[in-house]
Structures are given as structure tokens and as C-alpha cells.
């Protein structure tokens, strides 16, 4: 089991991940993807992240504060859904929108297997592993209006501030087709 009680989603245990946070950022540097890194206490939930959001651009200033849901349908299709942090998500309506079957949240073990992260560190950047595992990513189209997005770099005690162009370049480099959807 990958999620033993003594291992958490912080950078302290990044070397136990398929791709470490440091390796990810070094790869982003090599690709010329600009970002600003923030270190903070581990954040497991949207409520936790709201406690440190004074470090970042507010939503009114164009800051994209997100939540990431790892979902699985009854056909074993794995989905990463990225939305604005306060958006209400109706799991019953999502299958039609995403072209999926009945959805549920993926287990911590499946999350680690398919996205290479632990609960609390789910991020669009985890598609660096997800692309090799057939995970589909869906992102709320409204986030395209943001000046900056705030994402974890595979661990939950760091946040990267990225432009949309930087995130798009990341997806190009790892060869991910993003599905932009209206939630």
C-alpha cells in the first residue's frame, strides 16, 4: 500500500513519488516554463488552501484557485477534473458532460498508481504521470480567464504560480490533450 500513515503528501516524502517535485520543477525549467514557487504548510483541502491564499493573487485580481478531483467511472476510465475552488460539482450530471459512465472518487492507491501523487497533492501537473496511464483531464473553461493559476508541484507544501501559457506549454511538452469544459 502506497499510503501508509507515516508518509504524507509533503515534499519531505517527494523521493517516494514516481516523479519528485524537484525533478518536475527542473524539467519545467529545462522547457522554459516560468513559474513562481511558494512554500507553505501542507494543504490537504480547499479550506486549508484558503488559509494561505493571501500569498497569491486574489480571484478578483485574476488568480485561479483550483480544486482537483480524481474520478473513476464504472468502466475503469480515470479522470482528472480541475475546476475553480468554489465551484459546486454535481457528480450525477458530470458523466454526460465528460462522456463517462457513473462516476466515483478514485481510491488513494489508484490515485498514486495513475497520477503518482498522494491525497492532498492532486494537480494538473500530475498529468506528467497520468498521460502514461491513460488518464483524461478536463478543465473548467472559466479558468482560461485567469491571469495566473495556482497548482501544487506534486506535493502539498509547495504551490506554483503559472500563467495559462505556461500550463499550456507544459501540456504540449507531455503531449496531453486537455478537454476544456463548461461546468
Residue frames as qw, qx, qy, qz and C-alpha x, y, z in Angstrom:
[[0.000, 0.890, 0.457, 0.000, 0.00, 0.00, 0.00],
 [0.463, 0.441, 0.011, 0.769, 1.41, 3.39, -1.02],
 [0.208, -0.688, -0.023, -0.695, -0.37, 5.50, 1.57],
 [0.627, -0.273, -0.620, 0.385, 1.00, 4.33, 4.87],
 [0.310, -0.895, -0.317, 0.035, 0.22, 6.59, 7.83],
 [0.531, -0.618, 0.099, 0.570, 3.81, 7.78, 8.22],
 [0.344, 0.048, 0.470, 0.812, 4.07, 9.03, 4.60],
 [0.236, 0.742, 0.414, -0.472, 2.19, 12.17, 3.64],
 [0.576, 0.696, 0.338, 0.265, 1.88, 14.35, 0.53],
 [0.153, -0.949, 0.143, 0.233, 4.56, 16.85, 1.59],
 [0.522, 0.743, -0.414, 0.059, 7.92, 17.42, -0.07],
 [0.441, -0.576, 0.665, -0.176, 9.54, 15.55, 2.82],
 [0.703, 0.012, 0.711, -0.016, 8.49, 12.34, 1.02],
 [0.540, 0.692, -0.151, -0.455, 8.85, 13.52, -2.58],
 [0.101, 0.511, -0.825, -0.219, 11.54, 10.94, -3.31],
 [0.400, 0.094, 0.897, -0.165, 8.93, 8.19, -2.83],
 [0.583, 0.616, 0.214, -0.484, 6.93, 9.55, -5.81],
 [0.803, 0.346, 0.384, 0.296, 7.41, 8.31, -9.39],
 [0.398, 0.582, 0.042, 0.707, 8.47, 11.89, -10.28],
 [0.401, -0.464, -0.433, 0.661, 9.69, 14.10, -7.43],
 [0.070, 0.946, 0.266, -0.169, 8.61, 17.71, -7.09],
 [0.283, -0.718, 0.370, 0.517, 12.22, 18.83, -7.55],
 [0.419, 0.014, 0.755, 0.504, 12.54, 16.75, -10.74],
 [0.272, 0.747, 0.598, 0.100, 9.28, 18.18, -12.08],
 [0.029, -0.955, -0.041, 0.294, 10.42, 21.77, -11.49],
 [0.373, -0.485, 0.569, 0.550, 13.85, 21.05, -13.04],
 [0.402, 0.323, 0.758, 0.400, 12.05, 19.68, -16.13],
 [0.150, 0.899, 0.408, -0.047, 9.84, 22.77, -16.26],
 [0.226, -0.812, 0.247, 0.478, 12.97, 24.95, -16.03],
 [0.426, -0.160, 0.713, 0.534, 14.53, 23.00, -18.92],
 [0.295, 0.568, 0.709, 0.297, 11.39, 23.51, -21.01],
 [0.130, 0.181, 0.070, 0.972, 11.42, 27.26, -20.28],
 [0.370, -0.665, -0.574, -0.302, 8.17, 27.22, -18.33],
 [0.074, 0.386, -0.370, 0.842, 8.19, 30.18, -15.98],
 [0.593, -0.591, -0.530, -0.130, 6.68, 29.84, -12.52],
 [0.107, -0.604, 0.442, -0.655, 6.92, 31.34, -9.08],
 [0.624, -0.168, -0.754, 0.120, 7.27, 28.89, -6.18],
 [0.419, -0.598, 0.233, -0.643, 5.69, 29.34, -2.77],
 [0.426, -0.004, -0.861, 0.278, 6.46, 27.15, 0.25],
 [0.498, -0.409, 0.120, -0.756, 3.83, 26.80, 2.96],
 [0.489, -0.164, 0.768, -0.380, 2.31, 24.36, 5.43],
 [0.058, 0.101, 0.940, 0.321, 0.86, 21.18, 3.89],
 [0.497, 0.177, 0.070, -0.847, -2.58, 21.81, 2.36],
 [0.228, 0.086, 0.968, 0.063, -4.96, 18.88, 2.01],
 [0.200, 0.661, 0.723, -0.028, -8.24, 20.64, 1.21],
 [0.164, 0.679, 0.279, 0.659, -9.65, 23.79, -0.37],
 [0.455, -0.868, -0.162, -0.113, -10.36, 25.09, 3.15],
 [0.735, -0.421, 0.101, 0.522, -6.70, 24.56, 4.06],
 [0.522, 0.268, 0.296, 0.754, -5.56, 26.37, 0.91],
 [0.053, -0.859, -0.301, -0.411, -7.79, 29.36, 1.63],
 [0.598, -0.757, -0.077, 0.251, -5.74, 29.94, 4.80],
 [0.556, -0.364, 0.303, 0.683, -2.63, 30.75, 2.71],
 [0.472, 0.630, 0.491, 0.373, -4.25, 32.46, -0.28],
 [0.093, -0.969, -0.022, 0.226, -3.13, 35.87, 0.93],
 [0.525, -0.412, 0.506, 0.546, 0.24, 34.87, -0.62],
 [0.383, 0.228, 0.721, 0.530, -1.34, 34.80, -4.09],
 [0.195, -0.090, -0.288, -0.933, -3.37, 36.96, -6.46],
 [0.448, 0.235, 0.631, -0.588, -6.99, 37.03, -5.37],
 [0.433, 0.441, 0.764, 0.187, -9.71, 35.74, -7.68],
 [0.208, 0.917, 0.259, -0.221, -10.70, 39.37, -8.35],
 [0.097, -0.791, 0.438, 0.417, -7.09, 40.10, -9.41],
 [0.689, 0.505, -0.430, -0.293, -7.13, 37.17, -11.83],
 [0.138, -0.410, 0.885, -0.171, -5.82, 34.42, -9.57],
 [0.770, 0.004, -0.475, -0.426, -7.07, 30.95, -10.45],
 [0.315, -0.342, 0.778, -0.423, -7.56, 29.00, -7.26],
 [0.651, 0.123, -0.599, -0.450, -8.47, 25.44, -8.15],
 [0.690, -0.247, 0.618, -0.283, -9.63, 22.13, -6.83],
 [0.370, 0.378, -0.784, -0.325, -8.71, 18.85, -8.45],
 [0.806, -0.084, 0.395, -0.433, -10.89, 15.76, -8.39],
 [0.093, 0.305, -0.915, -0.249, -9.59, 12.32, -9.29],
 [0.749, 0.135, 0.261, -0.595, -12.58, 10.37, -10.57],
 [0.066, -0.161, 0.950, 0.259, -13.16, 6.91, -11.98],
 [0.685, 0.066, -0.113, -0.717, -16.14, 5.58, -13.83],
 [0.844, -0.112, 0.458, -0.257, -17.62, 2.10, -13.72],
 [0.868, 0.488, -0.062, 0.063, -15.72, 1.27, -16.94],
 [0.769, -0.391, 0.073, 0.500, -12.45, 2.00, -15.06],
 [0.414, 0.681, 0.101, 0.595, -11.82, 5.20, -17.01],
 [0.506, -0.482, -0.287, 0.655, -9.65, 7.57, -14.93],
 [0.162, 0.810, 0.279, 0.490, -10.41, 11.28, -15.00],
 [0.372, -0.293, -0.294, 0.830, -8.78, 14.35, -13.51],
 [0.027, 0.826, 0.456, 0.330, -11.26, 17.21, -13.21],
 [0.375, -0.135, -0.205, 0.894, -9.90, 20.70, -12.49],
 [0.060, -0.793, -0.486, -0.362, -12.29, 23.48, -11.52],
 [0.058, -0.620, 0.230, -0.748, -12.40, 26.78, -9.69],
 [0.178, 0.104, -0.840, 0.502, -12.10, 26.00, -5.98],
 [0.327, 0.152, 0.541, -0.760, -15.62, 27.08, -5.01],
 [0.525, 0.108, -0.504, -0.678, -17.46, 25.60, -7.99],
 [0.709, -0.051, 0.561, -0.424, -20.18, 23.16, -6.99],
 [0.233, 0.290, -0.845, -0.386, -19.70, 19.88, -8.84],
 [0.807, 0.036, 0.245, -0.537, -22.71, 17.69, -9.49],
 [0.243, -0.323, 0.897, 0.178, -21.32, 14.15, -9.86],
 [0.558, 0.387, 0.718, -0.153, -24.66, 12.97, -11.27],
 [0.472, 0.835, 0.085, -0.269, -24.54, 15.50, -14.11],
 [0.167, -0.721, 0.571, 0.355, -20.85, 15.05, -14.90],
 [0.602, -0.003, 0.763, 0.235, -20.98, 11.72, -16.80],
 [0.528, 0.730, 0.429, 0.062, -22.98, 13.25, -19.66],
 [0.072, 0.971, -0.167, -0.156, -20.71, 16.30, -19.77],
 [0.254, -0.665, 0.674, 0.197, -17.49, 14.23, -19.74],
 [0.740, 0.332, -0.484, -0.329, -18.69, 11.31, -21.85],
 [0.089, 0.311, -0.892, 0.315, -18.13, 8.93, -18.96],
 [0.544, -0.366, -0.740, -0.148, -20.07, 6.32, -17.05],
 [0.579, -0.776, -0.212, -0.137, -21.25, 6.58, -13.44],
 [0.375, 0.612, -0.423, 0.553, -18.51, 8.43, -11.52],
 [0.720, -0.672, -0.154, 0.077, -16.99, 8.00, -8.09],
 [0.093, -0.892, 0.441, -0.043, -13.85, 9.24, -6.41],
 [0.782, 0.324, -0.513, 0.146, -10.78, 7.13, -7.06],
 [0.815, -0.540, -0.128, 0.165, -9.05, 5.49, -4.10],
 [0.251, -0.878, 0.370, 0.170, -5.76, 6.74, -2.68],
 [0.657, -0.215, 0.649, 0.319, -3.99, 3.68, -4.10],
 [0.584, 0.580, 0.492, 0.283, -5.42, 4.27, -7.59],
 [0.063, 0.997, -0.020, -0.051, -4.56, 7.96, -7.33],
 [0.417, -0.682, 0.531, 0.281, -0.94, 7.04, -6.63],
 [0.661, 0.081, 0.681, 0.304, -0.90, 4.44, -9.40],
 [0.467, 0.665, 0.504, 0.293, -2.47, 6.64, -12.08],
 [0.127, 0.954, 0.042, 0.269, -1.29, 10.16, -11.16],
 [0.688, 0.213, -0.373, 0.585, 1.76, 9.49, -8.99],
 [0.068, -0.461, 0.304, -0.831, 0.61, 11.67, -6.08],
 [0.209, -0.285, -0.852, 0.387, -0.99, 11.27, -2.68],
 [0.136, -0.806, -0.556, -0.154, -4.30, 12.76, -1.48],
 [0.296, -0.856, -0.113, 0.409, -3.89, 16.48, -0.91],
 [0.274, -0.529, 0.446, 0.668, -1.39, 16.92, -3.76],
 [0.544, 0.490, 0.642, 0.228, -3.60, 16.29, -6.80],
 [0.025, -0.699, 0.159, 0.697, -2.72, 18.78, -9.52],
 [0.721, 0.661, -0.010, -0.208, -2.89, 19.28, -13.28],
 [0.151, 0.742, -0.652, -0.046, 0.89, 18.77, -13.22],
 [0.597, -0.216, 0.760, -0.137, 0.33, 15.16, -12.13],
 [0.817, 0.520, 0.094, -0.231, -0.59, 14.50, -15.75],
 [0.173, 0.704, -0.682, -0.089, 3.16, 14.03, -16.22],
 [0.242, -0.130, 0.955, -0.116, 2.37, 10.52, -14.90],
 [0.581, 0.390, 0.519, -0.491, -1.32, 10.43, -15.88],
 [0.529, 0.611, -0.331, -0.486, -0.54, 10.74, -19.59],
 [0.221, 0.367, -0.898, -0.101, 1.30, 7.40, -19.46],
 [0.174, 0.114, 0.915, -0.345, -1.64, 5.79, -17.60],
 [0.048, -0.405, -0.759, -0.508, -4.45, 6.90, -19.92],
 [0.074, -0.597, -0.544, 0.585, -5.93, 9.48, -17.53],
 [0.187, 0.651, 0.432, 0.595, -8.15, 12.07, -19.23],
 [0.220, -0.319, -0.344, 0.855, -8.02, 15.65, -17.98],
 [0.007, 0.753, 0.530, 0.389, -10.99, 18.01, -18.03],
 [0.290, -0.195, -0.273, 0.896, -10.53, 21.65, -17.02],
 [0.106, 0.792, 0.512, -0.315, -13.23, 24.22, -16.33],
 [0.455, 0.579, 0.313, 0.600, -13.27, 26.59, -19.30],
 [0.199, -0.959, -0.143, -0.146, -13.81, 29.57, -16.96],
 [0.685, -0.567, 0.155, 0.430, -10.23, 29.14, -15.69],
 [0.612, 0.356, 0.300, 0.640, -8.97, 30.35, -19.09],
 [0.004, -0.908, -0.174, -0.380, -9.95, 33.85, -17.93],
 [0.652, -0.718, 0.010, 0.244, -7.40, 33.80, -15.08],
 [0.239, 0.884, -0.398, 0.062, -4.06, 35.63, -15.27],
 [0.110, 0.470, -0.846, 0.229, -2.34, 33.05, -13.07],
 [0.866, -0.250, -0.341, -0.267, -3.19, 29.57, -11.85],
 [0.272, -0.611, 0.652, -0.357, -2.02, 28.15, -8.53],
 [0.926, 0.072, -0.326, -0.177, -1.08, 24.47, -8.65],
 [0.703, -0.568, 0.426, 0.035, 0.81, 22.02, -6.47],
 [0.426, 0.623, -0.637, -0.158, 4.05, 20.64, -7.95],
 [0.727, 0.035, -0.682, -0.066, 3.15, 17.02, -6.96],
 [0.410, -0.193, -0.686, 0.569, 3.43, 17.82, -3.22],
 [0.209, -0.797, -0.509, -0.249, 1.11, 19.77, -0.96],
 [0.455, -0.731, -0.150, 0.487, 3.54, 22.07, 0.87],
 [0.237, -0.268, 0.369, 0.858, 4.51, 23.96, -2.27],
 [0.473, 0.731, 0.457, -0.183, 2.44, 25.92, -4.77],
 [0.397, -0.033, 0.427, 0.812, 3.49, 27.16, -8.19],
 [0.320, 0.731, 0.205, -0.567, 2.06, 30.28, -9.79],
 [0.436, 0.050, 0.701, 0.562, 1.78, 29.61, -13.52],
 [0.359, 0.363, -0.161, -0.845, 0.43, 31.56, -16.46],
 [0.831, 0.328, 0.322, -0.312, -2.10, 29.84, -18.72],
 [0.599, 0.690, -0.395, -0.097, 0.53, 29.91, -21.45],
 [0.057, -0.538, 0.816, -0.200, 2.95, 28.12, -19.11],
 [0.647, 0.005, 0.682, -0.339, 0.38, 25.46, -18.29],
 [0.791, 0.547, 0.040, -0.272, -0.47, 25.04, -21.98],
 [0.372, 0.689, -0.622, 0.002, 3.24, 24.63, -22.78],
 [0.365, -0.332, 0.826, -0.274, 3.53, 22.00, -20.03],
 [0.777, 0.259, 0.478, -0.318, 0.65, 20.05, -21.57],
 [0.656, 0.685, -0.262, -0.178, 2.24, 20.35, -25.03],
 [0.091, 0.638, -0.758, 0.100, 5.57, 19.04, -23.74],
 [0.383, -0.144, 0.878, -0.249, 4.00, 15.97, -22.11],
 [0.239, -0.016, -0.761, -0.603, 1.62, 15.50, -25.06],
 [0.106, 0.396, 0.813, -0.413, -1.64, 15.82, -23.18],
 [0.123, -0.415, -0.513, -0.741, -4.86, 16.76, -24.91],
 [0.060, 0.182, 0.582, -0.790, -6.83, 18.91, -22.48],
 [0.100, -0.572, -0.736, -0.347, -10.61, 18.84, -22.57],
 [0.032, 0.007, 0.263, -0.964, -11.86, 22.33, -21.69],
 [0.196, -0.498, -0.821, -0.196, -15.46, 22.06, -20.48],
 [0.266, -0.443, 0.042, -0.855, -18.17, 24.41, -19.23],
 [0.287, -0.213, -0.868, 0.344, -19.06, 23.31, -15.74]]
